[in-house]
Amino acid sequence: MNHLLILPILFPAIIAPLLAMAVRHDIVLARVFSFAATLGLVLLGCLLMWTASDGQIRVYELGAWKAPYGIVLVLDRLSALMVLLTACLATVVQLYAMSGWDRRGHHFYSMFHVLLMGVNGAFLTGDLFNLFVFFELLLIASYGLMVHGGGPARFKAGLQYISINLIGSVIFLMGLGTIYGVTGTLNMAHFAERISQVPESDQAIMAVGASLLLVVFCMKAALVPLHFWLPATYSNAPPPVAALFSIMSKVGVYALIRFSDLSLLQQGGPFAGLGTQWLMPCAVLTLVVGAVGVLAARSLSLQASFAGIASIGTMLIAIGLYTPEAQAAGLYYMLHSTLAVAALFLVIDMVIVRRPGAGDGFDPKPFPNQGFLAAFFFVAALIVVGLPPSSGFLGKLQILHHLKSTDDWPMLWAAILVASFVTLLGFSQAGSFVFWKSSADKKYSPTVGEERQATECESQPLALPATAVGMAWALLVLLTVFPSPVMNYLEATVAQLFDPQQYINAVLEPAKKAGL
Amino acid sequence: MELLLATAIGVFTAAGVFLVLRPRTFSVVMGMSFLTYAINFFLVSVGRLAINQPDILVKGRDLTQYADPVPPALVLTSIVISFGMTAIMVVMGVRGFFENNSDHVNIDATEESIARSRE
């Protein structure tokens, strides 16, 4: 057994309480330890990806109990990729948080690492109930992070966020219970094996159970019409936390891909059509709602939240085609959009801390480092919209290319292109209100209090946040400059996903060999 | 037995859904607790109902004469998690009440706007 598989879960699990107990009074020590731990996770992610790149699926049996009797962790190309993406995003957010956000409340880094543990666990687990437990783990950390820094609006939005996720958990458990009642297993591979043998009389109830799970995954991914929680949550959360949350909606997308590719879509299976008919229309609707939201929103962070929704829509249009090439393109777009939306949130926070009183609203008000931040916002928005030469452009181009094979491609092309244009329009509107008009406004004369605030704003750190954003962009540039190695890896990933028998054998073969 | 359990699950779910849709934090918390009860009962029932049957292997016993041991484990996990979640929700609700001077769940709802909507 390769013990590397459990380290992405174990390592944050050890670091988080250490940070909470040993170094809670010393922010510098906490920063150093947490940063080192996050870099360690990046290293682990690289190692896992290197391990997984030989195409073999590795299984880690917890407590040496063979699947399906015990819980297993499974490492394939997709989980390795997601763990690495999480670690990269965490490094960016960690760097940014060190410039001040970590001091506005208690235990920022502990919750940060618990969240990472939950996300990594969700990506690595091979058991559906274990997936639920890791979901809860990452959610409970996210509740804490969401209200980090406090404030009335944040607590109100936090309560809504908790309620909606608790209801999600309830539906998740209902689905799990139904599935267990019909198939008698919760192991993903075992479930995939048994789903084709479900007797006719139980197929309807099985479909209900599987649909309930799909609904929960779509809710986590913020697919329309289950997206209502996202704008209020992301725009009220501290922006660095919102940047970190952009991986959480991808946990939903990951679970959706894993669950449908592994078990539902098996050739000729009775549930092959489940979810496929409505995923595409919902994804188009998500894209439209996201784009219109960007245009209609009256604050920068609300715009970024809707841009996140739009990117989920684009990605799920590709994934919802359920062809290997299109899913590879969708995964490429997912890598891009996670980092791009996170970077946008961080840039917006750099603006917010320099505009006391105005925040990220659209009222023109001059602020220090305006030209620099205007350039930053310009680049961040361009990348999110996906204009050339950004990685978003490459991603969208591939998605459009693969959509060509469908019957209603003119409609889908129009949706993606028009939505991109509307998003661009929304961001240019924001840019002209917040950055352009405010510098043209010569009549503006600050009061004494505002002048004192202005000197405070001048002293806001610029180098570290800019480095953090720059790092996210550097990763995106790598994605743009070297698309072919990335696409090779992604195509191999999808080939693995479309061969569920390989996964099932890797998980269940040891028990069969042992004669259990 | 089946009828009793099914009715209990149904009543708890209905009560839970009704309370969760109420505008104030306290009823939402109560509603969530009811929903958790419903789920716990539901999870008990997914392993088929077996009365007076052991979970643990006994030597020489017919293999069909056992209760499924997995659902109790699932229920236990779900109880622990829901306990923690209810606690965190209560904490968040109390803190939110002190920060906002209102225990309404809606973001825009203040006491005034609620009073106005009643008029």
Interface residues (C-beta under 8 A of the other chain):
Chain A: F129 V133 E136 I140 Y143 V147 G150 G151 P152 A153 F155 K156 A157 G158 L159 Q160 I162 S163 L166 I167 S169 V170 L173 M174 L176 G177 T178 Y180 G181 L186 A232
Chain B: V20 T25 V28 M32 L35 T36 I39 F42 L43 S45 V46 G47 R48 V70 P71 L74 T77 S78 I81 G84 M85 I88 M89 M92 G93 R95 G96 E99 N100 V105 I107
